[in-house]
């Protein structure tokens, strides 16, 4: 196996570049606390496992047989890195929907001032956004989707998507990513809608009571009521929220598999 990799070192490097681009943008693996050396080692190990299952005969005319550097090969390496980056970015979009859901109702709960650095999403995120992001990560790992992404989806992407087909099918990819961003806000709104709607009714009720009885200090009582009500709704709807997380991941990977088949057919 090692002799085969040495004889086809340019192809192995292209596979490793795509794997490294995926790791650099994939949630949990892309956090700064993971050393760059570990990411490079993981990309090399993934390329070692994927190498026997990949057919790079399409790249043969662009790879110099004497091992000399060529501009065509450099462009292919850049293209493979972009493909890995886009794959990890799409998975990040799926996770961003859950984090955004927590941000939607955090302001109404009174938790908007508690924004701290989230190591998973690597942005300033309210506590509820971090909570949903962590739950989504646990669901992602528990259902072996990480293994599915690395073992099947990544190998399938090599069979149907390469730097050449990416250029030819760039319109499909742009449309797909823009549609994914639209779906991000739709999923986040669906997750947060029960809590946002309930908190809106509480705010309206407190406004009416404050007008009816101005001597009541509802501001000091309103925030604890909203916080307790929000946690009660989350606890009551938690099984349905987990099912929606699983449904979102399944639809996300199904959509990614569909775009791979479209691009592969179009190339």
C-alpha positions, 0 to 999 in steps of 0.5 A, a space after each residue: 500500500 505504501 509503495 502504491 502511495 509513493 508511486 501516486 504521490 500527486 494523487 494522494 496529495 490531492 486527496 489529502 488537500 480535500 480532507 484537510 479543507 474539510 477538517 478545517 471547516 467541520 464543526 468540532 474538528 476545526 476548533 482552535 484548541 485542536 492543534 494544526 499538527 493533529 489536523 494535518 495528521 488526521 487529513 493524511 490518515 483519512 487520505 490513506 484510507 480513502 486512497 484505494 477507493 478513489 479513481 483519479 484517471 480524469 486528472 491523469 492528463 494534468 499530472 506530470 509523470 516526472 514529478 515536476 511542478 506544473 501550474 495545472 496541478 497547483 490549480 487542481 490542488 486549490 480546487 480540491 481544497 475548495 471542495 473540502 472547504 465547501 463540504 465542511 461549510 455545508 455541515 457548519 450551516 446545518 449546525 448554525 441553524 440550531 445555534 441561531 434558534 437559541 439566539 432568536 429567543 435568548 433576547 426575550 428570555 433576558 439572556 442576550 447579555 450573557 454572550 460568551 465565546 463558543 468554542 464549537 461555533 467559534 463566535 460570540 454566542 448566547 448561552 441558549 445558542 451554545 446549549 442547542 449547539 452542544 445538543 446538536 453535536 451530541 446528536 450528530 456523534 451519537 447517530 454515527 453521522 460523523 462516521 457516515 460523513 468520513 466513510 461514505 459521503 467523502 468517498 462519494 464526493 470523490 467519485 462525483 465531484 472534482 475540481 473540473 466538475 466543480 467549474 462546470 457545475 458551479 451554478 448548481 453548487 451556488 444555488 445549493 449553498 444559497 438554498 441551504 442558507 435559506 433553510 438555515 433560518 427556516 429551521 432556526 425559526 421552527 425550533 424557536 417558534 414555540 418559545 418565542 410565541 409563548 414569551 410574546 404572549 407573556 410580554 403582551 400580558 405584562 404590558 396589559 397588566 402594567 397599564 391596568 395596575 401601574 403600581 405593580 412592579 412587573 419589570 422585576 417579576 417579568 424576567 424570572 417568569 420568562 426564564 422559568 417559562 422558557 426552560 419549562 417549554 424546552 424541557 417539555 418539547 425536548 424530545 420533539 426538538 431532538 427528533 427535529 435535529 435528527 430530521 434536519 441532519 437526515 435531510 441535510 445529508 440527503 440534499 448533499 447526496 442529491 447535489 453530488 449526483 446532479 454534479 456527477 451527472 452533469 460532469 
